[in-house]
């Protein structure tokens, strides 16, 4: 099934606005990527941790970054609202998933320094943007540190061998 017009509109907007793409980034050493679930979805666990630990609260997740990006010509108040609106599009795999892959790929490409990870289960390229996009983008990112490169190699191995129960976290100091 082809992309729906709202999804095409976001992809076109991102393509035509390099200054907006440049804003889809965390501060150096603060990128936090996540996927899957432990006892609940990882993103929920991370939000709880951020409320309890001021040091951990400095880490930046993609939705937080997207919520800060307000740009002229957008049909929504910020990029997060736009992406969330696409989550309602059906079929989701050809619309919401594609939108999140584009945004997450930009976020991973703009990462600098140490990247933190919270990866649960199940994590496959078919069901998680982390496995479908972020890992391969990070592998090509020359601006991440050596520890991040080692972790990315491990994640790539898990994904290639279809080990979808990764259940691993690393919070960079």
C-alpha positions in Angstrom: 0.0 0.0 0.0 1.4 3.5 -0.8 2.1 6.2 1.6 -0.8 8.4 2.6 -0.6 12.1 1.8 0.0 13.2 5.5 3.0 10.9 5.6 4.3 12.2 2.3 3.9 15.7 3.6 6.1 15.1 6.6 8.8 13.4 4.6 8.7 16.3 2.0 8.9 18.9 4.8 11.9 17.2 6.4 13.6 16.9 3.0 13.0 20.6 2.2 14.0 21.9 5.6 17.6 21.2 6.5 17.5 23.6 9.4 14.7 21.7 10.9 16.6 18.4 10.4 19.6 19.9 12.2 17.4 20.6 15.3 16.5 16.9 15.6 19.3 16.2 18.0 20.3 15.8 21.6 23.1 17.8 23.2 26.5 16.0 22.9 26.6 12.9 25.1 22.9 13.1 26.0 21.2 11.0 23.3 19.0 8.3 24.7 17.6 5.6 22.4 15.1 2.9 23.5 13.0 0.1 22.2 10.8 -2.7 23.5 9.7 -3.4 27.0 10.8 -4.8 30.3 7.9 -4.8 32.7 6.2 -2.1 30.8 7.2 -0.2 27.6 10.7 1.1 28.0 9.7 4.7 27.3 7.4 4.6 30.3 10.2 3.3 32.5 12.5 6.0 31.3 10.0 8.8 32.0 9.8 7.5 35.6 13.6 7.5 35.9 13.8 11.0 34.5 11.4 12.2 37.2 13.4 10.6 40.0 17.0 11.2 39.0 18.1 14.7 38.1 21.3 13.4 36.5 19.3 10.9 34.3 16.8 13.6 33.4 19.6 15.3 31.4 19.4 12.5 28.8 17.3 13.4 25.8 14.8 11.1 24.0 13.4 11.8 20.6 9.9 12.7 21.6 11.3 15.4 24.0 13.4 16.8 21.2 10.5 16.8 18.7 8.3 18.6 21.2 10.7 21.5 21.2 10.7 22.0 17.4 8.3 24.6 16.2 8.7 25.6 12.6 6.8 27.7 10.1 4.7 25.9 7.6 4.0 22.9 9.8 0.4 21.7 10.0 0.9 20.9 13.8 2.3 23.0 16.7 5.5 20.9 16.8 7.1 17.9 15.2 6.0 15.6 18.0 2.4 16.4 17.4 2.8 15.8 13.7 4.4 12.4 14.2 1.7 11.4 16.7 -1.0 12.4 14.2 0.6 10.0 11.7 0.4 7.2 14.3 -3.4 7.2 13.7 -2.9 6.5 9.9 -3.7 3.1 8.6 -1.9 1.0 7.7 0.5 2.0 10.4 3.5 0.1 9.0 3.4 2.2 5.8 2.7 5.5 7.5 3.4 5.9 11.2 6.3 3.5 11.2 7.9 5.2 8.2 7.5 8.6 9.8 9.1 7.5 13.0 11.9 5.8 11.0 12.7 9.1 9.2 12.7 11.1 12.5 14.6 8.5 14.4 17.2 8.1 11.6 17.8 11.9 11.7 18.1 11.8 15.5 20.6 9.0 15.4 22.6 10.6 12.6 22.9 13.8 14.6 24.1 12.0 17.8 27.5 13.2 19.1 29.6 11.5 21.7 28.3 8.8 24.1 24.8 7.4 23.3 22.8 5.8 26.1 20.5 2.8 25.4 17.5 1.1 27.1 16.6 -1.9 24.9 14.1 -4.5 26.0 12.1 -7.2 24.2 11.0 -8.0 21.6 13.1 -5.9 19.2 13.1 -6.8 15.5 13.4 -4.8 12.4 9.8 -5.5 11.6 8.4 -4.1 14.8 10.9 -1.5 16.2 12.4 1.6 14.7 15.6 1.0 16.8 16.3 -2.3 14.9 15.0 -1.1 11.5 16.8 2.2 11.4 18.7 3.6 14.4 21.3 0.9 14.8 22.4 1.0 11.1 22.5 4.9 11.2 24.5 4.9 14.4 27.0 2.4 12.8 27.7 5.0 10.1 27.8 8.0 12.4 31.4 9.2 12.7 30.6 11.4 15.7 29.8 8.8 18.3 32.3 7.5 20.8 34.0 4.1 20.9 31.7 2.6 23.6 28.7 3.5 21.5 30.3 1.8 18.5 30.9 -1.4 20.5 27.3 -1.4 21.7 26.0 -0.8 18.2 28.1 -3.8 16.9 26.5 -5.9 19.7 23.0 -4.7 18.7 23.7 -5.4 15.0 24.7 -8.9 15.9 21.5 -9.5 17.9 19.4 -8.2 15.1 21.2 -10.2 12.4 20.9 -13.4 14.4 17.2 -12.7 15.2 17.9 -12.5 19.0 14.9 -10.2 19.7 15.2 -10.4 23.5 18.1 -8.0 23.9 17.1 -6.7 27.4 20.1 -4.4 27.9 20.7 -0.9 29.2 23.7 1.4 29.2 23.5 4.9 30.5 26.6 6.9 29.5 28.3 8.8 32.3 
